[in-house]
């Protein structure tokens, strides 16, 4: 039985086709992860409940992207390549960490050394994401606004 799976690259919108059920599975998981990040990004992060929901969805997205990285070896498109998926895992984790810090500061009114250390770690995490965006294999894949926002 032949299985033909096609989809569009998430960043370039180029059509990709592969004759493998695994590609279809990876595509569905990728879309679930992307949906999780969209849900997380739509939350009101000025409220404790919104921060909690955003944190959980960013964590979930990271886990889904990591699952793709660990279980699907042959990417038919750049958006599911190891470099891209690794960068998306790191981006999702950084966004979750940012939500955690915001919750500590905005809702629990924490300050001082703990917040400083967590922010330093978050800066390092976003630096890793920026390095991922700069990889030769990913040049031109992400919108320039994403790249600049991560640098900020």
C-alpha positions, 0 to 999 in steps of 0.5 A: 500500500502506498501512502502519499502525504503532502503539506506546506513548510510552516515557514516558506509555504513550499509544498512538500510531499513524501510517501511515508506514514511517519511523515504524516504523523510528524506533520500532525504532531508539528501542527499540534505543537504550533497550535499549542504555541498559538494558544499560549501566545493568545493568553492574557499574561497580565493575569495569573490564570493566563500566565499559567495557561500560557506556561503549560501550553508552551511546555506542551509545545516544547515536548511535542517538538522534542518528540518529533526530534527524537522519533522522526529521522528524515525530514522532508522539509526544513521546518521539520529538520533537526536544526529547526525542531531543536530551535523550536524546542528551545524557543518554546522552553524560553517562552515558558520560562518567561511566563514563569518569571512573569508570574513570580514578578507580577502575581507573587511580587518576588524580586531580588537574587532569584529573579535575577538568576532566572532572568540571566538563565532566560537570556541564555536560553534566548541566546541559544534560540538566536544562535539556532536562527543563525544556523546556515541551514535555517537562514531565511526560514524565519520571519525577520521580526522573529529573529529581531524579537529573540535578540531583544 
